Amino acid sequence: MYHFDQWRKPFFSSGHTLLELMISLALGLALIAGLLTYMDHLQRHKRMINNQLSLQVAADLSLTVLLQDWRQSCGNALLAGQSNLKTGVWLQVERQGKEGCQGYEYRFFADQQSIKRRRLTNRSRYSPLLADINSMLLRFGVDSDDDCQLDRWLATMPAHDKWQVRQAQVTLQLQTWSGNWR
């Protein structure tokens, strides 16, 4: 005797085949691997954004330190300077000190990756000002025909009295540590 209910058995009542189990396992592992890869990508992106923000804060702080130091300029303000990688990158500025208007020298030390300053009057030692500086570049905007317009940019401050320095451009490249990046 044949019962109608026999052919209506549930599909899974007889169990899974080995092939079905292997396919399910492979699909599950592929899904988990995709999620882990995506989470790793998000983590790296987050680290990159944090490093960029840290670098921006360091750049802003460096700029603030220099501008604050030079804000108190007096006298001729810019005395001398050059931006030559072989002989050095340095700038001499007159600024207001405890004893009146005094000359200071700011020098980039490539081997120490820092900018240091010293007072010119007593040839004192250099004191640290900024650290983790990879390079420093100076350019001087000069007016050679006395029309109050910049005519050219020079790497060394001119010694000509007729050439007036109207602007000084300081470019700093901050050091990034490769350990922070993947």
VMD Tcl script that builds the backbone (N, CA, C; Angstrom):
set m [mol new atoms 546]
animate dup $m
set s [atomselect $m all]
$s set {name element resname resid chain x y z} {
  {N N MET 1 A 0.808 -1.162 0.000}
  {CA C MET 1 A 0.000 0.000 0.000}
  {C C MET 1 A 0.868 1.249 0.000}
  {N N TYR 2 A 0.483 2.115 -0.810}
  {CA C TYR 2 A 1.247 3.346 -0.989}
  {C C TYR 2 A 0.517 4.460 -0.283}
  {N N HIS 3 A 1.251 5.195 0.595}
  {CA C HIS 3 A 0.661 6.349 1.251}
  {C C HIS 3 A 1.087 7.628 0.557}
  {N N PHE 4 A 0.155 8.495 0.467}
  {CA C PHE 4 A 0.395 9.778 -0.186}
  {C C PHE 4 A 1.444 10.592 0.568}
  {N N ASP 5 A 1.582 10.465 1.870}
  {CA C ASP 5 A 2.490 11.261 2.685}
  {C C ASP 5 A 3.957 10.901 2.482}
  {N N GLN 6 A 4.258 9.763 1.941}
  {CA C GLN 6 A 5.642 9.356 1.798}
  {C C GLN 6 A 6.417 10.251 0.840}
  {N N TRP 7 A 5.829 10.645 -0.216}
  {CA C TRP 7 A 6.563 11.482 -1.166}
  {C C TRP 7 A 6.611 12.942 -0.717}
  {N N ARG 8 A 5.864 13.312 0.310}
  {CA C ARG 8 A 5.872 14.684 0.828}
  {C C ARG 8 A 6.833 14.829 2.004}
  {N N LYS 9 A 7.786 13.950 2.144}
  {CA C LYS 9 A 8.762 14.058 3.220}
  {C C LYS 9 A 9.522 15.366 3.064}
  {N N PRO 10 A 9.849 15.986 4.162}
  {CA C PRO 10 A 10.652 17.216 4.061}
  {C C PRO 10 A 11.986 16.922 3.391}
  {N N PHE 11 A 12.471 17.906 2.697}
  {CA C PHE 11 A 13.713 17.754 1.917}
  {C C PHE 11 A 14.903 17.419 2.793}
  {N N PHE 12 A 15.004 18.046 3.960}
  {CA C PHE 12 A 16.179 17.883 4.812}
  {C C PHE 12 A 16.029 16.747 5.833}
  {N N SER 13 A 14.963 16.036 5.775}
  {CA C SER 13 A 14.786 14.990 6.780}
  {C C SER 13 A 15.765 13.841 6.588}
  {N N SER 14 A 16.286 13.690 5.408}
  {CA C SER 14 A 17.226 12.593 5.168}
  {C C SER 14 A 18.670 13.007 5.441}
  {N N GLY 15 A 18.954 14.318 5.782}
  {CA C GLY 15 A 20.299 14.784 6.084}
  {C C GLY 15 A 20.960 15.414 4.870}
  {N N HIS 16 A 22.131 16.051 5.113}
  {CA C HIS 16 A 22.859 16.736 4.057}
  {C C HIS 16 A 23.894 15.802 3.460}
  {N N THR 17 A 24.167 16.035 2.229}
  {CA C THR 17 A 25.249 15.287 1.596}
  {C C THR 17 A 26.561 15.982 1.913}
  {N N LEU 18 A 27.654 15.292 1.720}
  {CA C LEU 18 A 28.978 15.863 1.981}
  {C C LEU 18 A 29.233 17.055 1.064}
  {N N LEU 19 A 28.791 16.999 -0.156}
  {CA C LEU 19 A 28.967 18.095 -1.105}
  {C C LEU 19 A 28.237 19.352 -0.634}
  {N N GLU 20 A 27.031 19.204 -0.137}
  {CA C GLU 20 A 26.281 20.357 0.368}
  {C C GLU 20 A 26.986 20.989 1.564}
  {N N LEU 21 A 27.495 20.159 2.446}
  {CA C LEU 21 A 28.227 20.675 3.601}
  {C C LEU 21 A 29.488 21.421 3.175}
  {N N MET 22 A 30.227 20.890 2.238}
  {CA C MET 22 A 31.459 21.535 1.765}
  {C C MET 22 A 31.154 22.873 1.091}
  {N N ILE 23 A 30.131 22.938 0.309}
  {CA C ILE 23 A 29.759 24.193 -0.369}
  {C C ILE 23 A 29.331 25.237 0.664}
  {N N SER 24 A 28.544 24.832 1.651}
  {CA C SER 24 A 28.113 25.767 2.702}
  {C C SER 24 A 29.297 26.289 3.491}
  {N N LEU 25 A 30.221 25.388 3.834}
  {CA C LEU 25 A 31.414 25.789 4.568}
  {C C LEU 25 A 32.273 26.757 3.753}
  {N N ALA 26 A 32.461 26.483 2.464}
  {CA C ALA 26 A 33.262 27.364 1.601}
  {C C ALA 26 A 32.626 28.749 1.474}
  {N N LEU 27 A 31.306 28.782 1.311}
  {CA C LEU 27 A 30.624 30.081 1.209}
  {C C LEU 27 A 30.725 30.860 2.518}
  {N N GLY 28 A 30.584 30.198 3.643}
  {CA C GLY 28 A 30.713 30.851 4.937}
  {C C GLY 28 A 32.117 31.401 5.157}
  {N N LEU 29 A 33.147 30.617 4.812}
  {CA C LEU 29 A 34.530 31.079 4.954}
  {C C LEU 29 A 34.827 32.258 4.029}
  {N N ALA 30 A 34.295 32.219 2.815}
  {CA C ALA 30 A 34.500 33.330 1.880}
  {C C ALA 30 A 33.856 34.609 2.422}
  {N N LEU 31 A 32.682 34.477 3.001}
  {CA C LEU 31 A 32.008 35.635 3.582}
  {C C LEU 31 A 32.801 36.202 4.764}
  {N N ILE 32 A 33.294 35.350 5.630}
  {CA C ILE 32 A 34.087 35.803 6.781}
  {C C ILE 32 A 35.394 36.440 6.315}
  {N N ALA 33 A 36.055 35.846 5.329}
  {CA C ALA 33 A 37.304 36.414 4.813}
  {C C ALA 33 A 37.053 37.800 4.213}
  {N N GLY 34 A 35.952 37.961 3.504}
  {CA C GLY 34 A 35.609 39.267 2.941}
  {C C GLY 34 A 35.375 40.304 4.024}
  {N N LEU 35 A 34.673 39.926 5.084}
  {CA C LEU 35 A 34.430 40.858 6.183}
  {C C LEU 35 A 35.724 41.227 6.896}
  {N N LEU 36 A 36.613 40.261 7.126}
  {CA C LEU 36 A 37.889 40.555 7.774}
  {C C LEU 36 A 38.756 41.476 6.917}
  {N N THR 37 A 38.765 41.266 5.623}
  {CA C THR 37 A 39.521 42.122 4.713}
  {C C THR 37 A 38.971 43.548 4.746}
  {N N TYR 38 A 37.670 43.671 4.736}
  {CA C TYR 38 A 37.039 44.979 4.782}
  {C C TYR 38 A 37.359 45.691 6.100}
  {N N MET 39 A 37.312 44.973 7.220}
  {CA C MET 39 A 37.627 45.568 8.517}
  {C C MET 39 A 39.093 45.992 8.579}
  {N N ASP 40 A 40.008 45.207 7.995}
  {CA C ASP 40 A 41.416 45.576 7.950}
  {C C ASP 40 A 41.612 46.844 7.123}
  {N N HIS 41 A 40.905 46.922 6.005}
  {CA C HIS 41 A 40.977 48.123 5.163}
  {C C HIS 41 A 40.491 49.351 5.933}
  {N N LEU 42 A 39.400 49.218 6.662}
  {CA C LEU 42 A 38.890 50.344 7.454}
  {C C LEU 42 A 39.887 50.754 8.534}
  {N N GLN 43 A 40.525 49.774 9.160}
  {CA C GLN 43 A 41.505 50.063 10.208}
  {C C GLN 43 A 42.704 50.812 9.634}
  {N N ARG 44 A 43.202 50.367 8.468}
  {CA C ARG 44 A 44.333 51.060 7.833}
  {C C ARG 44 A 43.948 52.476 7.437}
  {N N HIS 45 A 42.758 52.635 6.914}
  {CA C HIS 45 A 42.280 53.964 6.515}
  {C C HIS 45 A 42.194 54.875 7.745}
  {N N LYS 46 A 41.706 54.347 8.843}
  {CA C LYS 46 A 41.616 55.124 10.079}
  {C C LYS 46 A 43.009 55.541 10.560}
  {N N ARG 47 A 43.986 54.630 10.502}
  {CA C ARG 47 A 45.355 54.971 10.901}
  {C C ARG 47 A 45.938 56.041 9.991}
  {N N MET 48 A 45.673 55.935 8.684}
  {CA C MET 48 A 46.190 56.922 7.748}
  {C C MET 48 A 45.600 58.305 8.043}
  {N N ILE 49 A 44.312 58.376 8.299}
  {CA C ILE 49 A 43.663 59.650 8.624}
  {C C ILE 49 A 44.231 60.215 9.927}
  {N N ASN 50 A 44.422 59.367 10.937}
  {CA C ASN 50 A 45.000 59.835 12.205}
  {C C ASN 50 A 46.417 60.351 12.011}
  {N N ASN 51 A 47.208 59.668 11.180}
  {CA C ASN 51 A 48.574 60.127 10.913}
  {C C ASN 51 A 48.571 61.457 10.177}
  {N N GLN 52 A 47.666 61.613 9.227}
  {CA C GLN 52 A 47.580 62.871 8.505}
  {C C GLN 52 A 47.170 64.007 9.445}
  {N N LEU 53 A 46.239 63.727 10.345}
  {CA C LEU 53 A 45.837 64.749 11.305}
  {C C LEU 53 A 46.984 65.091 12.250}
  {N N SER 54 A 47.730 64.085 12.702}
  {CA C SER 54 A 48.878 64.345 13.577}
  {C C SER 54 A 49.923 65.176 12.860}
  {N N LEU 55 A 50.158 64.869 11.586}
  {CA C LEU 55 A 51.121 65.625 10.804}
  {C C LEU 55 A 50.650 67.067 10.606}
  {N N GLN 56 A 49.355 67.252 10.395}
  {CA C GLN 56 A 48.807 68.602 10.234}
  {C C GLN 56 A 48.949 69.402 11.529}
  {N N VAL 57 A 48.707 68.751 12.664}
  {CA C VAL 57 A 48.868 69.428 13.953}
  {C C VAL 57 A 50.331 69.808 14.158}
  {N N ALA 58 A 51.252 68.895 13.822}
  {CA C ALA 58 A 52.688 69.194 13.964}
  {C C ALA 58 A 53.087 70.351 13.047}
  {N N ALA 59 A 52.559 70.373 11.831}
  {CA C ALA 59 A 52.867 71.463 10.903}
  {C C ALA 59 A 52.333 72.789 11.432}
  {N N ASP 60 A 51.116 72.785 11.932}
  {CA C ASP 60 A 50.538 74.010 12.491}
  {C C ASP 60 A 51.328 74.490 13.698}
  {N N LEU 61 A 51.746 73.563 14.543}
  {CA C LEU 61 A 52.535 73.924 15.711}
  {C C LEU 61 A 53.885 74.509 15.304}
  {N N SER 62 A 54.540 73.898 14.314}
  {CA C SER 62 A 55.829 74.412 13.832}
  {C C SER 62 A 55.677 75.822 13.282}
  {N N LEU 63 A 54.664 76.015 12.478}
  {CA C LEU 63 A 54.417 77.338 11.910}
  {C C LEU 63 A 54.115 78.353 13.003}
  {N N THR 64 A 53.336 77.966 13.988}
  {CA C THR 64 A 53.012 78.865 15.092}
  {C C THR 64 A 54.257 79.256 15.878}
  {N N VAL 65 A 55.146 78.286 16.123}
  {CA C VAL 65 A 56.376 78.573 16.864}
  {C C VAL 65 A 57.228 79.590 16.106}
  {N N LEU 66 A 57.409 79.365 14.800}
  {CA C LEU 66 A 58.214 80.300 14.016}
  {C C LEU 66 A 57.578 81.681 13.945}
  {N N LEU 67 A 56.293 81.728 13.661}
  {CA C LEU 67 A 55.631 83.029 13.544}
  {C C LEU 67 A 55.624 83.780 14.874}
  {N N GLN 68 A 55.417 83.061 15.963}
  {CA C GLN 68 A 55.441 83.702 17.284}
  {C C GLN 68 A 56.829 84.256 17.572}
  {N N ASP 69 A 57.853 83.497 17.200}
  {CA C ASP 69 A 59.223 83.931 17.438}
  {C C ASP 69 A 59.570 85.144 16.573}
  {N N TRP 70 A 59.091 85.165 15.357}
  {CA C TRP 70 A 59.422 86.255 14.437}
  {C C TRP 70 A 58.459 87.426 14.524}
  {N N ARG 71 A 57.367 87.263 15.237}
  {CA C ARG 71 A 56.377 88.330 15.354}
  {C C ARG 71 A 56.976 89.546 16.049}
  {N N GLN 72 A 57.931 89.325 16.912}
  {CA C GLN 72 A 58.532 90.406 17.678}
  {C C GLN 72 A 59.733 90.996 16.947}
  {N N SER 73 A 59.706 90.964 15.618}
  {CA C SER 73 A 60.848 91.489 14.865}
  {C C SER 73 A 60.932 93.006 15.025}
  {N N CYS 74 A 62.146 93.507 14.883}
  {CA C CYS 74 A 62.388 94.937 15.040}
  {C C CYS 74 A 63.550 95.337 14.129}
  {N N GLY 75 A 63.890 96.571 14.099}
  {CA C GLY 75 A 65.014 97.036 13.285}
  {C C GLY 75 A 64.831 96.679 11.824}
  {N N ASN 76 A 65.855 96.072 11.235}
  {CA C ASN 76 A 65.787 95.672 9.832}
  {C C ASN 76 A 65.002 94.391 9.632}
  {N N ALA 77 A 64.638 93.732 10.685}
  {CA C ALA 77 A 63.913 92.453 10.686}
  {C C ALA 77 A 64.762 91.351 10.063}
  {N N LEU 78 A 64.914 91.327 8.746}
  {CA C LEU 78 A 65.751 90.318 8.089}
  {C C LEU 78 A 67.157 90.869 7.899}
  {N N LEU 79 A 68.139 90.168 8.435}
  {CA C LEU 79 A 69.525 90.616 8.315}
  {C C LEU 79 A 70.257 89.904 7.176}
  {N N ALA 80 A 70.142 88.597 7.131}
  {CA C ALA 80 A 70.832 87.803 6.110}
  {C C ALA 80 A 70.217 86.417 6.086}
  {N N GLY 81 A 70.547 85.667 5.043}
  {CA C GLY 81 A 70.057 84.296 4.968}
  {C C GLY 81 A 70.430 83.642 3.664}
  {N N GLN 82 A 70.405 82.321 3.682}
  {CA C GLN 82 A 70.645 81.572 2.452}
  {C C GLN 82 A 69.988 80.213 2.553}
  {N N SER 83 A 69.739 79.651 1.394}
  {CA C SER 83 A 69.120 78.339 1.311}
  {C C SER 83 A 69.937 77.488 0.362}
  {N N ASN 84 A 71.106 77.082 0.826}
  {CA C ASN 84 A 72.005 76.266 0.021}
  {C C ASN 84 A 72.221 74.955 0.755}
  {N N LEU 85 A 71.875 73.841 0.109}
  {CA C LEU 85 A 71.967 72.556 0.788}
  {C C LEU 85 A 73.400 72.177 1.136}
  {N N LYS 86 A 74.383 72.654 0.355}
  {CA C LYS 86 A 75.779 72.299 0.631}
  {C C LYS 86 A 76.356 73.105 1.783}
  {N N THR 87 A 76.084 74.404 1.804}
  {CA C THR 87 A 76.680 75.264 2.831}
  {C C THR 87 A 75.747 75.525 4.005}
  {N N GLY 88 A 74.505 75.182 3.878}
  {CA C GLY 88 A 73.574 75.328 4.992}
  {C C GLY 88 A 72.381 76.212 4.682}
  {N N VAL 89 A 71.333 75.999 5.445}
  {CA C VAL 89 A 70.119 76.797 5.343}
  {C C VAL 89 A 70.002 77.568 6.656}
  {N N TRP 90 A 70.054 78.880 6.564}
  {CA C TRP 90 A 70.004 79.705 7.763}
  {C C TRP 90 A 69.385 81.054 7.465}
  {N N LEU 91 A 68.908 81.681 8.518}
  {CA C LEU 91 A 68.261 82.982 8.413}
  {C C LEU 91 A 68.612 83.780 9.660}
  {N N GLN 92 A 68.998 85.042 9.461}
  {CA C GLN 92 A 69.282 85.928 10.591}
  {C C GLN 92 A 68.190 86.989 10.664}
  {N N VAL 93 A 67.623 87.115 11.843}
  {CA C VAL 93 A 66.480 87.995 12.068}
  {C C VAL 93 A 66.766 88.859 13.289}
  {N N GLU 94 A 66.345 90.126 13.220}
  {CA C GLU 94 A 66.393 90.988 14.399}
  {C C GLU 94 A 65.031 90.923 15.061}
  {N N ARG 95 A 65.055 90.620 16.361}
  {CA C ARG 95 A 63.795 90.564 17.090}
  {C C ARG 95 A 63.979 91.143 18.483}
  {N N GLN 96 A 62.873 91.530 19.050}
  {CA C GLN 96 A 62.883 92.150 20.364}
  {C C GLN 96 A 63.192 91.096 21.417}
  {N N GLY 97 A 64.220 91.348 22.202}
  {CA C GLY 97 A 64.595 90.454 23.294}
  {C C GLY 97 A 64.504 91.178 24.619}
  {N N LYS 98 A 65.030 90.562 25.653}
  {CA C LYS 98 A 65.002 91.161 26.989}
  {C C LYS 98 A 65.824 92.442 27.044}
  {N N GLU 99 A 66.893 92.480 26.257}
  {CA C GLU 99 A 67.795 93.642 26.274}
  {C C GLU 99 A 67.631 94.521 25.040}
  {N N GLY 100 A 66.458 94.545 24.459}
  {CA C GLY 100 A 66.217 95.375 23.282}
  {C C GLY 100 A 66.267 94.555 22.004}
  {N N CYS 101 A 66.488 95.254 20.907}
  {CA C CYS 101 A 66.510 94.623 19.589}
  {C C CYS 101 A 67.813 93.835 19.426}
  {N N GLN 102 A 67.703 92.535 19.175}
  {CA C GLN 102 A 68.876 91.674 19.064}
  {C C GLN 102 A 68.770 90.779 17.843}
  {N N GLY 103 A 69.934 90.423 17.319}
  {CA C GLY 103 A 69.970 89.530 16.169}
  {C C GLY 103 A 69.983 88.069 16.596}
  {N N TYR 104 A 69.205 87.258 15.886}
  {CA C TYR 104 A 69.147 85.822 16.132}
  {C C TYR 104 A 69.391 85.097 14.821}
  {N N GLU 105 A 70.036 83.965 14.909}
  {CA C GLU 105 A 70.242 83.118 13.741}
  {C C GLU 105 A 69.432 81.846 13.915}
  {N N TYR 106 A 68.715 81.493 12.862}
  {CA C TYR 106 A 67.943 80.254 12.805}
  {C C TYR 106 A 68.623 79.370 11.771}
  {N N ARG 107 A 69.027 78.178 12.166}
  {CA C ARG 107 A 69.779 77.295 11.273}
  {C C ARG 107 A 69.135 75.910 11.248}
  {N N PHE 108 A 69.089 75.345 10.046}
  {CA C PHE 108 A 68.583 73.987 9.868}
  {C C PHE 108 A 69.750 73.015 9.932}
  {N N PHE 109 A 69.657 72.038 10.815}
  {CA C PHE 109 A 70.670 70.997 10.962}
  {C C PHE 109 A 70.093 69.707 10.383}
  {N N ALA 110 A 70.544 69.357 9.170}
  {CA C ALA 110 A 69.987 68.200 8.468}
  {C C ALA 110 A 70.291 66.894 9.198}
  {N N ASP 111 A 71.485 66.776 9.751}
  {CA C ASP 111 A 71.844 65.522 10.417}
  {C C ASP 111 A 71.021 65.285 11.683}
  {N N GLN 112 A 70.555 66.345 12.314}
  {CA C GLN 112 A 69.741 66.226 13.528}
  {C C GLN 112 A 68.254 66.428 13.242}
  {N N GLN 113 A 67.948 66.744 12.005}
  {CA C GLN 113 A 66.581 67.020 11.565}
  {C C GLN 113 A 65.883 67.997 12.515}
  {N N SER 114 A 66.548 69.132 12.702}
  {CA C SER 114 A 65.982 70.125 13.611}
  {C C SER 114 A 66.380 71.531 13.168}
  {N N ILE 115 A 65.621 72.489 13.660}
  {CA C ILE 115 A 65.945 73.897 13.492}
  {C C ILE 115 A 66.312 74.416 14.877}
  {N N LYS 116 A 67.451 75.091 14.933}
  {CA C LYS 116 A 67.921 75.642 16.198}
  {C C LYS 116 A 68.159 77.133 16.018}
  {N N ARG 117 A 68.198 77.842 17.129}
  {CA C ARG 117 A 68.450 79.283 17.076}
  {C C ARG 117 A 69.501 79.652 18.119}
  {N N ARG 118 A 70.129 80.793 17.862}
  {CA C ARG 118 A 71.087 81.339 18.825}
  {C C ARG 118 A 71.105 82.848 18.679}
  {N N ARG 119 A 71.512 83.506 19.742}
  {CA C ARG 119 A 71.633 84.963 19.724}
  {C C ARG 119 A 72.970 85.316 19.086}
  {N N LEU 120 A 72.996 86.304 18.213}
  {CA C LEU 120 A 74.212 86.671 17.489}
  {C C LEU 120 A 75.158 87.542 18.308}
  {N N THR 121 A 74.647 88.300 19.244}
  {CA C THR 121 A 75.494 89.275 19.943}
  {C C THR 121 A 76.619 88.632 20.736}
  {N N ASN 122 A 76.352 87.548 21.418}
  {CA C ASN 122 A 77.404 86.925 22.219}
  {C C ASN 122 A 77.824 85.561 21.655}
  {N N ARG 123 A 77.422 85.274 20.427}
  {CA C ARG 123 A 77.766 84.004 19.770}
  {C C ARG 123 A 77.443 82.818 20.676}
  {N N SER 124 A 76.276 82.845 21.255}
  {CA C SER 124 A 75.864 81.792 22.176}
  {C C SER 124 A 75.657 80.462 21.445}
  {N N ARG 125 A 75.427 79.436 22.215}
  {CA C ARG 125 A 75.176 78.107 21.646}
  {C C ARG 125 A 73.799 78.089 21.007}
  {N N TYR 126 A 73.632 77.127 20.102}
  {CA C TYR 126 A 72.321 76.925 19.494}
  {C C TYR 126 A 71.407 76.221 20.491}
  {N N SER 127 A 70.185 76.670 20.558}
  {CA C SER 127 A 69.182 75.993 21.384}
  {C C SER 127 A 68.093 75.442 20.460}
  {N N PRO 128 A 67.545 74.277 20.787}
  {CA C PRO 128 A 66.530 73.657 19.920}
  {C C PRO 128 A 65.278 74.517 19.807}
  {N N LEU 129 A 64.725 74.547 18.616}
  {CA C LEU 129 A 63.479 75.272 18.386}
  {C C LEU 129 A 62.408 74.329 17.840}
  {N N LEU 130 A 62.734 73.600 16.766}
  {CA C LEU 130 A 61.796 72.657 16.154}
  {C C LEU 130 A 62.508 71.344 15.857}
  {N N ALA 131 A 61.815 70.228 16.098}
  {CA C ALA 131 A 62.375 68.906 15.818}
  {C C ALA 131 A 61.568 68.219 14.718}
  {N N ASP 132 A 62.098 67.122 14.222}
  {CA C ASP 132 A 61.461 66.303 13.182}
  {C C ASP 132 A 61.216 67.093 11.901}
  {N N ILE 133 A 62.199 67.909 11.524}
  {CA C ILE 133 A 62.135 68.675 10.283}
  {C C ILE 133 A 63.029 67.968 9.273}
  {N N ASN 134 A 62.452 67.523 8.176}
  {CA C ASN 134 A 63.203 66.785 7.162}
  {C C ASN 134 A 64.008 67.719 6.268}
  {N N SER 135 A 63.442 68.858 5.944}
  {CA C SER 135 A 64.167 69.833 5.124}
  {C C SER 135 A 63.570 71.222 5.340}
  {N N MET 136 A 64.394 72.209 5.028}
  {CA C MET 136 A 63.977 73.611 5.144}
  {C C MET 136 A 64.464 74.324 3.888}
  {N N LEU 137 A 63.611 75.124 3.331}
  {CA C LEU 137 A 63.945 75.878 2.126}
  {C C LEU 137 A 63.559 77.335 2.358}
  {N N LEU 138 A 64.470 78.230 2.027}
  {CA C LEU 138 A 64.209 79.668 2.140}
  {C C LEU 138 A 64.246 80.290 0.751}
  {N N ARG 139 A 63.353 81.227 0.535}
  {CA C ARG 139 A 63.397 82.032 -0.686}
  {C C ARG 139 A 63.093 83.473 -0.298}
  {N N PHE 140 A 63.793 84.378 -0.959}
  {CA C PHE 140 A 63.646 85.796 -0.644}
  {C C PHE 140 A 63.078 86.521 -1.861}
  {N N GLY 141 A 61.931 87.161 -1.671}
  {CA C GLY 141 A 61.316 87.951 -2.730}
  {C C GLY 141 A 61.882 89.352 -2.709}
  {N N VAL 142 A 62.500 89.766 -3.812}
  {CA C VAL 142 A 63.181 91.070 -3.837}
  {C C VAL 142 A 62.542 91.997 -4.859}
  {N N ASP 143 A 62.676 93.262 -4.558}
  {CA C ASP 143 A 62.257 94.345 -5.442}
  {C C ASP 143 A 63.541 95.027 -5.907}
  {N N SER 144 A 63.913 94.812 -7.164}
  {CA C SER 144 A 65.194 95.341 -7.656}
  {C C SER 144 A 65.057 96.713 -8.321}
  {N N ASP 145 A 63.831 97.164 -8.635}
  {CA C ASP 145 A 63.681 98.455 -9.302}
  {C C ASP 145 A 62.861 99.451 -8.474}
  {N N ASP 146 A 62.685 99.176 -7.183}
  {CA C ASP 146 A 62.055 100.083 -6.235}
  {C C ASP 146 A 60.634 100.491 -6.625}
  {N N ASP 147 A 59.877 99.535 -7.210}
  {CA C ASP 147 A 58.483 99.828 -7.551}
  {C C ASP 147 A 57.506 99.124 -6.594}
  {N N CYS 148 A 58.025 98.614 -5.480}
  {CA C CYS 148 A 57.236 97.920 -4.456}
  {C C CYS 148 A 56.574 96.641 -4.971}
  {N N GLN 149 A 57.092 96.083 -6.028}
  {CA C GLN 149 A 56.605 94.819 -6.581}
  {C C GLN 149 A 57.739 93.797 -6.541}
  {N N LEU 150 A 57.403 92.559 -6.263}
  {CA C LEU 150 A 58.424 91.506 -6.276}
  {C C LEU 150 A 58.858 91.243 -7.711}
  {N N ASP 151 A 60.157 91.310 -7.936}
  {CA C ASP 151 A 60.687 91.071 -9.273}
  {C C ASP 151 A 61.219 89.653 -9.444}
  {N N ARG 152 A 61.748 89.090 -8.381}
  {CA C ARG 152 A 62.318 87.741 -8.464}
  {C C ARG 152 A 62.409 87.131 -7.081}
  {N N TRP 153 A 62.616 85.824 -7.089}
  {CA C TRP 153 A 62.835 85.071 -5.861}
  {C C TRP 153 A 64.262 84.547 -5.875}
  {N N LEU 154 A 64.973 84.739 -4.774}
  {CA C LEU 154 A 66.366 84.307 -4.675}
  {C C LEU 154 A 66.541 83.334 -3.521}
  {N N ALA 155 A 67.538 82.432 -3.672}
  {CA C ALA 155 A 67.840 81.468 -2.610}
  {C C ALA 155 A 68.746 82.077 -1.547}
  {N N THR 156 A 69.419 83.161 -1.864}
  {CA C THR 156 A 70.284 83.847 -0.909}
  {C C THR 156 A 69.839 85.296 -0.817}
  {N N MET 157 A 69.792 85.799 0.389}
  {CA C MET 157 A 69.394 87.192 0.565}
  {C C MET 157 A 70.445 88.090 -0.074}
  {N N PRO 158 A 70.035 88.999 -0.961}
  {CA C PRO 158 A 71.013 89.805 -1.686}
  {C C PRO 158 A 71.753 90.789 -0.782}
  {N N ALA 159 A 73.001 91.013 -1.148}
  {CA C ALA 159 A 73.815 91.978 -0.403}
  {C C ALA 159 A 73.674 93.384 -0.989}
  {N N HIS 160 A 73.047 93.502 -2.162}
  {CA C HIS 160 A 72.869 94.814 -2.788}
  {C C HIS 160 A 71.928 95.675 -1.957}
  {N N ASP 161 A 72.348 96.888 -1.690}
  {CA C ASP 161 A 71.492 97.801 -0.943}
  {C C ASP 161 A 70.292 98.251 -1.768}
  {N N LYS 162 A 70.458 98.267 -3.091}
  {CA C LYS 162 A 69.352 98.730 -3.928}
  {C C LYS 162 A 68.250 97.676 -4.057}
  {N N TRP 163 A 68.564 96.412 -3.787}
  {CA C TRP 163 A 67.548 95.364 -3.838}
  {C C TRP 163 A 66.927 95.208 -2.462}
  {N N GLN 164 A 65.662 95.477 -2.377}
  {CA C GLN 164 A 64.975 95.388 -1.092}
  {C C GLN 164 A 64.238 94.055 -0.992}
  {N N VAL 165 A 64.451 93.387 0.115}
  {CA C VAL 165 A 63.729 92.138 0.371}
  {C C VAL 165 A 62.335 92.513 0.862}
  {N N ARG 166 A 61.336 92.091 0.111}
  {CA C ARG 166 A 59.953 92.405 0.469}
  {C C ARG 166 A 59.270 91.237 1.180}
  {N N GLN 167 A 59.711 90.018 0.858}
  {CA C GLN 167 A 59.108 88.833 1.472}
  {C C GLN 167 A 60.160 87.761 1.671}
  {N N ALA 168 A 59.940 86.954 2.679}
  {CA C ALA 168 A 60.758 85.757 2.886}
  {C C ALA 168 A 59.796 84.583 2.968}
  {N N GLN 169 A 60.084 83.564 2.205}
  {CA C GLN 169 A 59.235 82.373 2.179}
  {C C GLN 169 A 60.007 81.226 2.830}
  {N N VAL 170 A 59.407 80.610 3.822}
  {CA C VAL 170 A 60.014 79.484 4.523}
  {C C VAL 170 A 59.166 78.252 4.241}
  {N N THR 171 A 59.805 77.219 3.710}
  {CA C THR 171 A 59.122 75.959 3.441}
  {C C THR 171 A 59.759 74.886 4.309}
  {N N LEU 172 A 58.947 74.234 5.119}
  {CA C LEU 172 A 59.417 73.150 5.976}
  {C C LEU 172 A 58.787 71.850 5.526}
  {N N GLN 173 A 59.607 70.812 5.475}
  {CA C GLN 173 A 59.087 69.467 5.212}
  {C C GLN 173 A 59.268 68.679 6.499}
  {N N LEU 174 A 58.159 68.234 7.070}
  {CA C LEU 174 A 58.204 67.521 8.334}
  {C C LEU 174 A 58.547 66.064 8.111}
  {N N GLN 175 A 59.184 65.468 9.098}
  {CA C GLN 175 A 59.563 64.063 9.037}
  {C C GLN 175 A 58.351 63.204 9.360}
  {N N THR 176 A 58.080 62.224 8.517}
  {CA C THR 176 A 57.066 61.214 8.838}
  {C C THR 176 A 57.792 59.916 9.096}
  {N N TRP 177 A 57.313 59.182 10.041}
  {CA C TRP 177 A 57.963 57.938 10.425}
  {C C TRP 177 A 57.290 56.792 9.708}
  {N N SER 178 A 58.065 55.991 8.994}
  {CA C SER 178 A 57.522 54.905 8.179}
  {C C SER 178 A 56.816 53.867 9.038}
  {N N GLY 179 A 57.147 53.762 10.311}
  {CA C GLY 179 A 56.490 52.803 11.187}
  {C C GLY 179 A 55.013 53.096 11.385}
  {N N ASN 180 A 54.589 54.327 11.126}
  {CA C ASN 180 A 53.191 54.699 11.297}
  {C C ASN 180 A 52.334 54.348 10.087}
  {N N TRP 181 A 52.965 53.999 9.000}
  {CA C TRP 181 A 52.231 53.748 7.753}
  {C C TRP 181 A 52.374 52.301 7.366}
  {N N ARG 182 A 51.367 51.764 6.753}
  {CA C ARG 182 A 51.440 50.410 6.200}
  {C C ARG 182 A 51.370 50.468 4.716}
}
mol reanalyze $m
mol bondsrecalc $m
mol representation Tube
mol addrep $m
